[in-house]
Amino acid sequence: MHGTVKTPFFLPIATKGAVKNLSPEELRDLGAEIILGNTYHLWLRPGEKIVKKAGGLHRLMNWDRPILTDSGGYQVFSLSNKKGVRPSKSAGVGGKRSASPLNGVKISEKGVEFRDPLDGKKYFMTPEKSIDIQLALGSDVIMVLDECPPYPCSREYARMSLERTTRWAERCKKYFDKNFHKSSAFSFRERSSRNSSKPSFRPLLFGIVQGSVYKDLRQESARQLLKLGFDGYAVGGVAVGEPREKMKNILEWILPMLPKEKPRYLMGLGKPEEIVFAARLGIDMFDCVIPTRNARHGSLFIWSKKYDKSRALVRRFYRTINITNQKFKKDFSPVDMICKCHTCRNYSRAYLRHLFSVGEPLAGRLATIHNLKFYLDLMKILQNRN
């Protein structure tokens, strides 16, 4: 591992090997301790072989702290579901495939076939291939390939999907256990100097609990993953359009089943109040595009004026402002009087609004710095409360 991380923590999204608008050095200055890379996108471009030749993603992007990579499954299935496609029953056991005439996504017991949306090139993702790519990337935390069912979906399909995900998880674990020493994070220089083919560290492998919004299926998924045994456990399928109360139900159903001594990860969902709620239930890890995506559109997180770090977080501990609003044209105060980020210490709301109004790329950069600092500071508060 490239260091240790105190929980709970937030993973800024570095989809293609970079957090949008920020350099790795800026991320370190903000206090980010771990980032999330996207297996699907890095596989397509520049390709895992290029990344491995560079010595792994850490060396390629000059990041010396831990990296978690997702399996790539969510993006592949999103490609299918965006077109309104639903895998059919033939996608279950037996090897038959369900094809989409709209986008070419085909799901089988073996894996998922899809086409690159940019050039139409055909790819085939299997559980073993997903692990292989993540090892080539040199990930510190590797996720199993899972099927993320859409919301809503029938109970019948949710069960079939869950069973396939469990079988894929078992295949991922078997392949990982035999091949984790091939991680590119263990450089050729280290191998030659130590005269050993074994790595100096072992990446972590996480299982992913699925089961849609059905209590018994979620709990069955957790039980099956616990039997297989993983280094950590993620809660998947909670950011696919389901009502927020469903997310709360899912966490309350399965968190008591997952071991407290192993990290528990809520994937892809993270409004500030949701993070606070989930952290109180015992979630250790969060990732979400909200802080960076919102920043690029001028939506900024502001601490409440009455906020007191010595008090417990309350329902209204923050608000958001749209910095592109006309009312900020002559507002020369910092974006947030409480925040100590580079943006708030050096620039006014008026200046940031001006940058957005003229389409200056610096606008998104400064806004991203602020929003990520807000999220990382929130995690520090939650850490200190534990």
ABEGO torsion letter per residue (X at the ends): XBEBBBOBBBBBBBAAGBBBGBBAAAAAAAGBABBBBBAAAAAAOAEAAAAAAAGEAAAAAGBABBBBBBAGAAAAAAAAAAAGBBBBAAABBGGBBBBBAAAGBBBBAAEBBBBBAAAGBBBBBBAAAAAAAAAAAGBABBBBBBBBBBOBBBAAAAAAAAAAAAAAAAAAAAAAAAAAAABAABBAAAAAAAGBABBABBBBBBBBBBGEABAAAAAAAAAAAAAAEBABBBBBGAAAGBBAAAAAAAAAAAAAABBAABBBBBBGBBBAAAAAAAAAAGBABBBBAAAAAAAAAGBBBBBBAABBAABBBBABABBBBBAABAAAAABABBABAABABAAAAABBAAAAAAAAAAGBAAAAAAAAAAAAAAAAAAAAAAAAAX
